[in-house]
């Protein structure tokens, strides 16, 4: 459960966490013929519902579980349903 320590400090001119996710989704939406692979569950292992919504809206977006799978251990049932879907 150490993903919290891998955060970006918001400074002028640097996107915050939610802004980064929105920026990714904008890029995916404006390039529908490009396959995007977002690494580490887009660092949304703490909010798989949000990630699931983004994946549902964007057929050309995929997310890998590298370096974040263990972070889902605290929500085993929900994570199992998420991965099954």
N, CA, C and O atoms as a Tinker XYZ file with bonds, in Angstrom:
   340  protein
     1  N      0.823000   -1.192000    0.000000    73     2
     2  CA     0.000000    0.000000    0.000000    64     1     3
     3  C      0.863000    1.251000    0.000000    63     2     4     5
     4  O      0.643000    2.166000    0.793000    81     3
     5  N      1.826000    1.286000   -0.873000    73     3     6
     6  CA     2.750000    2.412000   -0.892000    64     5     7
     7  C      2.567000    3.335000   -2.093000    63     6     8     9
     8  O      3.399000    4.215000   -2.317000    81     7
     9  N      1.504000    3.159000   -2.868000    73     7    10
    10  CA     1.299000    4.015000   -4.033000    64     9    11
    11  C      1.148000    5.474000   -3.628000    63    10    12    13
    12  O      1.468000    6.373000   -4.407000    81    11
    13  N      0.667000    5.713000   -2.425000    73    11    14
    14  CA     0.501000    7.095000   -1.957000    64    13    15
    15  C      1.820000    7.851000   -1.998000    63    14    16    17
    16  O      1.832000    9.056000   -2.249000    81    15
    17  N      2.919000    7.169000   -1.755000    73    15    18
    18  CA     4.215000    7.852000   -1.729000    64    17    19
    19  C      4.695000    8.221000   -3.123000    63    18    20    21
    20  O      5.631000    9.006000   -3.272000    81    19
    21  N      4.054000    7.655000   -4.150000    73    19    22
    22  CA     4.451000    7.953000   -5.520000    64    21    23
    23  C      3.550000    9.028000   -6.104000    63    22    24    25
    24  O      3.009000    8.861000   -7.197000    81    23
    25  N      3.392000   10.090000   -5.410000    73    23    26
    26  CA     2.491000   11.145000   -5.867000    64    25    27
    27  C      3.271000   12.283000   -6.502000    63    26    28    29
    28  O      4.480000   12.421000   -6.318000    81    27
    29  N      2.555000   13.075000   -7.236000    73    27    30
    30  CA     3.146000   14.229000   -7.898000    64    29    31
    31  C      2.795000   15.461000   -7.087000    63    30    32    33
    32  O      1.626000   15.704000   -6.790000    81    31
    33  N      3.779000   16.217000   -6.737000    73    31    34
    34  CA     3.546000   17.455000   -6.020000    64    33    35
    35  C      3.072000   18.508000   -7.016000    63    34    36    37
    36  O      3.739000   18.777000   -8.014000    81    35
    37  N      1.928000   19.093000   -6.738000    73    35    38
    38  CA     1.363000   20.086000   -7.654000    64    37    39
    39  C      2.072000   21.414000   -7.452000    63    38    40    41
    40  O      2.120000   21.962000   -6.351000    81    39
    41  N      2.608000   21.900000   -8.529000    73    39    42
    42  CA     3.282000   23.196000   -8.571000    64    41    43
    43  C      2.732000   23.940000   -9.770000    63    42    44    45
    44  O      2.122000   23.323000  -10.644000    81    43
    45  N      2.927000   25.231000   -9.837000    73    43    46
    46  CA     2.446000   25.970000  -11.014000    64    45    47
    47  C      2.972000   25.341000  -12.309000    63    46    48    49
    48  O      4.165000   25.072000  -12.449000    81    47
    49  N      2.054000   25.117000  -13.244000    73    47    50
    50  CA     2.436000   24.557000  -14.534000    64    49    51
    51  C      2.496000   23.038000  -14.572000    63    50    52    53
    52  O      2.753000   22.464000  -15.631000    81    51
    53  N      2.265000   22.370000  -13.441000    73    51    54
    54  CA     2.293000   20.909000  -13.387000    64    53    55
    55  C      0.893000   20.407000  -13.080000    63    54    56    57
    56  O      0.257000   20.876000  -12.136000    81    55
    57  N      0.414000   19.463000  -13.866000    73    55    58
    58  CA    -0.925000   18.936000  -13.667000    64    57    59
    59  C     -1.017000   18.143000  -12.372000    63    58    60    61
    60  O     -0.076000   17.446000  -11.993000    81    59
    61  N     -2.140000   18.254000  -11.705000    73    59    62
    62  CA    -2.414000   17.444000  -10.524000    64    61    63
    63  C     -2.897000   16.063000  -10.932000    63    62    64    65
    64  O     -3.023000   15.772000  -12.122000    81    63
    65  N     -3.164000   15.220000   -9.961000    73    63    66
    66  CA    -3.551000   13.835000  -10.201000    64    65    67
    67  C     -4.776000   13.724000  -11.107000    63    66    68    69
    68  O     -4.714000   13.068000  -12.147000    81    67
    69  N     -5.878000   14.350000  -10.730000    73    67    70
    70  CA    -7.106000   14.278000  -11.523000    64    69    71
    71  C     -6.911000   14.911000  -12.904000    63    70    72    73
    72  O     -7.474000   14.437000  -13.890000    81    71
    73  N     -6.130000   15.956000  -12.971000    73    71    74
    74  CA    -5.862000   16.597000  -14.254000    64    73    75
    75  C     -5.072000   15.677000  -15.174000    63    74    76    77
    76  O     -5.290000   15.675000  -16.386000    81    75
    77  N     -4.154000   14.893000  -14.607000    73    75    78
    78  CA    -3.398000   13.929000  -15.418000    64    77    79
    79  C     -4.308000   12.858000  -15.999000    63    78    80    81
    80  O     -4.181000   12.488000  -17.166000    81    79
    81  N     -5.231000   12.361000  -15.172000    73    79    82
    82  CA    -6.167000   11.339000  -15.638000    64    81    83
    83  C     -7.055000   11.925000  -16.742000    63    82    84    85
    84  O     -7.294000   11.274000  -17.759000    81    83
    85  N     -7.540000   13.145000  -16.542000    73    83    86
    86  CA    -8.372000   13.801000  -17.558000    64    85    87
    87  C     -7.577000   14.031000  -18.845000    63    86    88    89
    88  O     -8.113000   13.880000  -19.943000    81    87
    89  N     -6.313000   14.391000  -18.711000    73    87    90
    90  CA    -5.452000   14.608000  -19.867000    64    89    91
    91  C     -5.272000   13.307000  -20.656000    63    90    92    93
    92  O     -5.307000   13.311000  -21.886000    81    91
    93  N     -5.082000   12.211000  -19.948000    73    91    94
    94  CA    -4.967000   10.904000  -20.600000    64    93    95
    95  C     -6.244000   10.594000  -21.372000    63    94    96    97
    96  O     -6.196000   10.194000  -22.535000    81    95
    97  N     -7.380000   10.780000  -20.718000    73    95    98
    98  CA    -8.640000   10.452000  -21.395000    64    97    99
    99  C     -8.870000   11.341000  -22.614000    63    98   100   101
   100  O     -9.376000   10.867000  -23.632000    81    99
   101  N     -8.512000   12.607000  -22.528000    73    99   102
   102  CA    -8.644000   13.484000  -23.705000    64   101   103
   103  C     -7.790000   12.981000  -24.861000    63   102   104   105
   104  O     -8.233000   12.969000  -26.010000    81   103
   105  N     -6.566000   12.567000  -24.555000    73   103   106
   106  CA    -5.676000   12.049000  -25.603000    64   105   107
   107  C     -6.257000   10.791000  -26.231000    63   106   108   109
   108  O     -6.199000   10.614000  -27.448000    81   107
   109  N     -6.819000    9.915000  -25.396000    73   107   110
   110  CA    -7.415000    8.678000  -25.897000    64   109   111
   111  C     -8.617000    8.984000  -26.782000    63   110   112   113
   112  O     -8.764000    8.401000  -27.856000    81   111
   113  N     -9.478000    9.897000  -26.332000    73   111   114
   114  CA   -10.685000   10.245000  -27.090000    64   113   115
   115  C    -10.362000   10.908000  -28.426000    63   114   116   117
   116  O    -11.041000   10.656000  -29.422000    81   115
   117  N     -9.342000   11.743000  -28.456000    73   115   118
   118  CA    -9.030000   12.467000  -29.695000    64   117   119
   119  C     -8.209000   11.636000  -30.673000    63   118   120   121
   120  O     -7.919000   12.087000  -31.781000    81   119
   121  N     -7.837000   10.434000  -30.270000    73   119   122
   122  CA    -7.065000    9.537000  -31.146000    64   121   123
   123  C     -7.700000    8.143000  -31.131000    63   122   124   125
   124  O     -7.079000    7.186000  -30.669000    81   123
   125  N     -8.924000    8.026000  -31.631000    73   123   126
   126  CA    -9.654000    6.764000  -31.519000    64   125   127
   127  C     -9.036000    5.592000  -32.280000    63   126   128   129
   128  O     -9.347000    4.438000  -31.984000    81   127
   129  N     -8.180000    5.862000  -33.240000    73   127   130
   130  CA    -7.550000    4.780000  -34.004000    64   129   131
   131  C     -6.213000    4.350000  -33.420000    63   130   132   133
   132  O     -5.506000    3.534000  -34.011000    81   131
   133  N     -5.866000    4.896000  -32.263000    73   131   134
   134  CA    -4.616000    4.547000  -31.589000    64   133   135
   135  C     -4.932000    3.739000  -30.339000    63   134   136   137
   136  O     -5.819000    4.096000  -29.564000    81   135
   137  N     -4.205000    2.657000  -30.151000    73   135   138
   138  CA    -4.360000    1.867000  -28.927000    64   137   139
   139  C     -3.451000    2.462000  -27.854000    63   138   140   141
   140  O     -2.253000    2.643000  -28.073000    81   139
   141  N     -4.022000    2.760000  -26.711000    73   139   142
   142  CA    -3.269000    3.301000  -25.582000    64   141   143
   143  C     -3.154000    2.231000  -24.503000    63   142   144   145
   144  O     -4.120000    1.536000  -24.188000    81   143
   145  N     -1.968000    2.116000  -23.952000    73   143   146
   146  CA    -1.723000    1.201000  -22.853000    64   145   147
   147  C     -1.264000    2.033000  -21.660000    63   146   148   149
   148  O     -0.142000    2.538000  -21.634000    81   147
   149  N     -2.140000    2.166000  -20.685000    73   147   150
   150  CA    -1.845000    2.959000  -19.499000    64   149   151
   151  C     -1.232000    2.027000  -18.449000    63   150   152   153
   152  O     -1.867000    1.074000  -17.996000    81   151
   153  N     -0.026000    2.313000  -18.088000    73   151   154
   154  CA     0.667000    1.419000  -17.160000    64   153   155
   155  C      0.185000    1.601000  -15.722000    63   154   156   157
   156  O     -0.318000    2.655000  -15.332000    81   155
   157  N      0.357000    0.547000  -14.969000    73   155   158
   158  CA     0.101000    0.545000  -13.518000    64   157   159
   159  C     -1.321000    0.963000  -13.148000    63   158   160   161
   160  O     -1.523000    1.725000  -12.203000    81   159
   161  N     -2.302000    0.462000  -13.897000    73   159   162
   162  CA    -3.710000    0.783000  -13.626000    64   161   163
   163  C     -3.944000    2.285000  -13.595000    63   162   164   165
   164  O     -4.810000    2.768000  -12.865000    81   163
   165  N     -3.189000    3.008000  -14.371000    73   163   166
   166  CA    -3.209000    4.482000  -14.405000    64   165   167
   167  C     -3.061000    5.074000  -13.005000    63   166   168   169
   168  O     -3.530000    6.177000  -12.725000    81   167
   169  N     -2.407000    4.324000  -12.147000    73   167   170
   170  CA    -2.199000    4.718000  -10.746000    64   169   171
   171  C     -3.527000    4.989000  -10.038000    63   170   172   173
   172  O     -3.601000    5.798000   -9.113000    81   171
   173  N     -4.577000    4.292000  -10.496000    73   171   174
   174  CA    -5.889000    4.421000   -9.867000    64   173   175
   175  C     -6.264000    3.153000   -9.104000    63   174   176   177
   176  O     -7.444000    2.821000   -8.991000    81   175
   177  N     -5.285000    2.459000   -8.591000    73   175   178
   178  CA    -5.571000    1.228000   -7.858000    64   177   179
   179  C     -6.434000    1.510000   -6.629000    63   178   180   181
   180  O     -7.068000    0.601000   -6.093000    81   179
   181  N     -6.460000    2.750000   -6.190000    73   179   182
   182  CA    -7.303000    3.127000   -5.054000    64   181   183
   183  C     -8.719000    3.466000   -5.500000    63   182   184   185
   184  O     -9.594000    3.667000   -4.658000    81   183
   185  N     -8.961000    3.533000   -6.802000    73   183   186
   186  CA   -10.266000    3.922000   -7.327000    64   185   187
   187  C    -10.549000    3.179000   -8.629000    63   186   188   189
   188  O    -10.610000    3.774000   -9.705000    81   187
   189  N    -10.719000    1.871000   -8.504000    73   187   190
   190  CA   -10.954000    1.058000   -9.694000    64   189   191
   191  C    -12.281000    1.396000  -10.366000    63   190   192   193
   192  O    -12.433000    1.174000  -11.567000    81   191
   193  N    -13.240000    1.927000   -9.615000    73   191   194
   194  CA   -14.513000    2.338000  -10.222000    64   193   195
   195  C    -14.275000    3.420000  -11.258000    63   194   196   197
   196  O    -14.810000    3.357000  -12.365000    81   195
   197  N    -13.478000    4.408000  -10.903000    73   195   198
   198  CA   -13.165000    5.495000  -11.830000    64   197   199
   199  C    -12.424000    4.960000  -13.050000    63   198   200   201
   200  O    -12.742000    5.319000  -14.184000    81   199
   201  N    -11.449000    4.114000  -12.815000    73   199   202
   202  CA   -10.709000    3.519000  -13.929000    64   201   203
   203  C    -11.646000    2.712000  -14.813000    63   202   204   205
   204  O    -11.556000    2.785000  -16.039000    81   203
   205  N    -12.541000    1.945000  -14.207000    73   203   206
   206  CA   -13.495000    1.150000  -14.974000    64   205   207
   207  C    -14.380000    2.005000  -15.860000    63   206   208   209
   208  O    -14.668000    1.636000  -16.998000    81   207
   209  N    -14.813000    3.154000  -15.340000    73   207   210
   210  CA   -15.636000    4.064000  -16.131000    64   209   211
   211  C    -14.863000    4.590000  -17.342000    63   210   212   213
   212  O    -15.407000    4.684000  -18.443000    81   211
   213  N    -13.607000    4.928000  -17.132000    73   211   214
   214  CA   -12.771000    5.423000  -18.231000    64   213   215
   215  C    -12.554000    4.317000  -19.268000    63   214   216   217
   216  O    -12.611000    4.569000  -20.471000    81   215
   217  N    -12.308000    3.103000  -18.800000    73   215   218
   218  CA   -12.123000    1.984000  -19.729000    64   217   219
   219  C    -13.415000    1.697000  -20.497000    63   218   220   221
   220  O    -13.371000    1.395000  -21.690000    81   219
   221  N    -14.558000    1.790000  -19.824000    73   219   222
   222  CA   -15.841000    1.561000  -20.495000    64   221   223
   223  C    -16.106000    2.597000  -21.579000    63   222   224   225
   224  O    -16.687000    2.276000  -22.616000    81   223
   225  N    -15.689000    3.825000  -21.349000    73   223   226
   226  CA   -15.929000    4.903000  -22.317000    64   225   227
   227  C    -14.963000    4.875000  -23.499000    63   226   228   229
   228  O    -15.232000    5.478000  -24.538000    81   227
   229  N    -13.838000    4.174000  -23.339000    73   227   230
   230  CA   -12.771000    4.243000  -24.339000    64   229   231
   231  C    -12.293000    2.847000  -24.726000    63   230   232   233
   232  O    -11.484000    2.237000  -24.027000    81   231
   233  N    -12.805000    2.355000  -25.848000    73   231   234
   234  CA   -12.457000    1.000000  -26.292000    64   233   235
   235  C    -10.995000    0.873000  -26.694000    63   234   236   237
   236  O    -10.484000   -0.242000  -26.797000    81   235
   237  N    -10.316000    1.981000  -26.922000    73   235   238
   238  CA    -8.907000    1.937000  -27.341000    64   237   239
   239  C     -7.937000    2.140000  -26.173000    63   238   240   241
   240  O     -6.747000    2.371000  -26.389000    81   239
   241  N     -8.437000    2.055000  -24.952000    73   239   242
   242  CA    -7.586000    2.202000  -23.771000    64   241   243
   243  C     -7.504000    0.878000  -23.019000    63   242   244   245
   244  O     -8.517000    0.234000  -22.747000    81   243
   245  N     -6.300000    0.497000  -22.698000    73   243   246
   246  CA    -6.035000   -0.699000  -21.912000    64   245   247
   247  C     -5.164000   -0.296000  -20.731000    63   246   248   249
   248  O     -4.418000    0.681000  -20.800000    81   247
   249  N     -5.266000   -1.054000  -19.654000    73   247   250
   250  CA    -4.445000   -0.747000  -18.479000    64   249   251
   251  C     -3.762000   -2.027000  -18.015000    63   250   252   253
   252  O     -4.394000   -3.078000  -17.909000    81   251
   253  N     -2.475000   -1.929000  -17.742000    73   251   254
   254  CA    -1.780000   -3.115000  -17.230000    64   253   255
   255  C     -1.765000   -3.061000  -15.700000    63   254   256   257
   256  O     -1.996000   -2.014000  -15.094000    81   255
   257  N     -1.492000   -4.199000  -15.107000    73   255   258
   258  CA    -1.521000   -4.285000  -13.642000    64   257   259
   259  C     -0.125000   -4.298000  -13.038000    63   258   260   261
   260  O      0.035000   -4.494000  -11.833000    81   259
   261  N      0.877000   -4.090000  -13.869000    73   259   262
   262  CA     2.250000   -4.117000  -13.381000    64   261   263
   263  C      2.480000   -3.149000  -12.232000    63   262   264   265
   264  O      2.057000   -1.994000  -12.292000    81   263
   265  N      3.131000   -3.605000  -11.215000    73   263   266
   266  CA     3.541000   -2.807000  -10.063000    64   265   267
   267  C      2.367000   -2.241000   -9.272000    63   266   268   269
   268  O      2.582000   -1.417000   -8.382000    81   267
   269  N      1.135000   -2.652000   -9.563000    73   267   270
   270  CA    -0.007000   -2.162000   -8.792000    64   269   271
   271  C     -0.951000   -3.272000   -8.358000    63   270   272   273
   272  O     -1.875000   -3.024000   -7.583000    81   271
   273  N     -0.741000   -4.471000   -8.834000    73   271   274
   274  CA    -1.649000   -5.565000   -8.490000    64   273   275
   275  C     -1.756000   -5.739000   -6.985000    63   274   276   277
   276  O     -2.857000   -5.923000   -6.467000    81   275
   277  N     -0.653000   -5.686000   -6.280000    73   275   278
   278  CA    -0.671000   -5.857000   -4.823000    64   277   279
   279  C     -1.465000   -4.759000   -4.133000    63   278   280   281
   280  O     -2.001000   -4.968000   -3.045000    81   279
   281  N     -1.543000   -3.604000   -4.755000    73   279   282
   282  CA    -2.269000   -2.481000   -4.162000    64   281   283
   283  C     -3.775000   -2.759000   -4.091000    63   282   284   285
   284  O     -4.492000   -2.082000   -3.354000    81   283
   285  N     -4.257000   -3.743000   -4.845000    73   283   286
   286  CA    -5.682000   -4.065000   -4.830000    64   285   287
   287  C     -6.027000   -5.113000   -3.757000    63   286   288   289
   288  O     -7.184000   -5.517000   -3.640000    81   287
   289  N     -5.060000   -5.541000   -2.999000    73   287   290
   290  CA    -5.276000   -6.589000   -1.996000    64   289   291
   291  C     -6.288000   -6.194000   -0.921000    63   290   292   293
   292  O     -6.941000   -7.060000   -0.339000    81   291
   293  N     -6.420000   -4.921000   -0.662000    73   291   294
   294  CA    -7.346000   -4.483000    0.393000    64   293   295
   295  C     -8.802000   -4.487000   -0.078000    63   294   296   297
   296  O     -9.708000   -4.276000    0.728000    81   295
   297  N     -9.036000   -4.721000   -1.355000    73   295   298
   298  CA   -10.400000   -4.792000   -1.908000    64   297   299
   299  C    -10.527000   -6.038000   -2.783000    63   298   300   301
   300  O    -10.824000   -5.931000   -3.973000    81   299
   301  N    -10.304000   -7.212000   -2.208000    73   299   302
   302  CA   -10.204000   -8.426000   -3.028000    64   301   303
   303  C    -11.454000   -8.755000   -3.838000    63   302   304   305
   304  O    -11.340000   -9.140000   -5.002000    81   303
   305  N    -12.643000   -8.614000   -3.256000    73   303   306
   306  CA   -13.860000   -8.968000   -3.996000    64   305   307
   307  C    -14.103000   -7.996000   -5.152000    63   306   308   309
   308  O    -14.393000   -8.410000   -6.274000    81   307
   309  N    -13.981000   -6.713000   -4.863000    73   307   310
   310  CA   -14.193000   -5.729000   -5.916000    64   309   311
   311  C    -13.130000   -5.863000   -7.003000    63   310   312   313
   312  O    -13.443000   -5.795000   -8.191000    81   311
   313  N    -11.882000   -6.051000   -6.601000    73   311   314
   314  CA   -10.796000   -6.206000   -7.581000    64   313   315
   315  C    -11.040000   -7.417000   -8.459000    63   314   316   317
   316  O    -10.806000   -7.362000   -9.667000    81   315
   317  N    -11.509000   -8.510000   -7.872000    73   315   318
   318  CA   -11.799000   -9.712000   -8.643000    64   317   319
   319  C    -12.884000   -9.445000   -9.683000    63   318   320   321
   320  O    -12.761000   -9.866000  -10.833000    81   319
   321  N    -13.944000   -8.746000   -9.280000    73   319   322
   322  CA   -15.012000   -8.396000  -10.217000    64   321   323
   323  C    -14.497000   -7.471000  -11.318000    63   322   324   325
   324  O    -14.848000   -7.622000  -12.489000    81   323
   325  N    -13.673000   -6.526000  -10.929000    73   323   326
   326  CA   -13.104000   -5.582000  -11.885000    64   325   327
   327  C    -12.265000   -6.308000  -12.928000    63   326   328   329
   328  O    -12.414000   -6.060000  -14.125000    81   327
   329  N    -11.382000   -7.206000  -12.485000    73   327   330
   330  CA   -10.519000   -7.928000  -13.412000    64   329   331
   331  C    -11.301000   -8.912000  -14.268000    63   330   332   333
   332  O    -10.958000   -9.132000  -15.430000    81   331
   333  N    -12.342000   -9.501000  -13.709000    73   331   334
   334  CA   -13.182000  -10.410000  -14.500000    64   333   335
   335  C    -13.867000   -9.654000  -15.641000    63   334   336   337
   336  O    -13.978000  -10.166000  -16.754000    81   335
   337  N    -14.325000   -8.429000  -15.354000    73   335   338
   338  CA   -15.012000   -7.637000  -16.380000    64   337   339
   339  C    -14.034000   -7.226000  -17.460000    63   338   340
   340  O    -14.418000   -6.552000  -18.416000    81   339
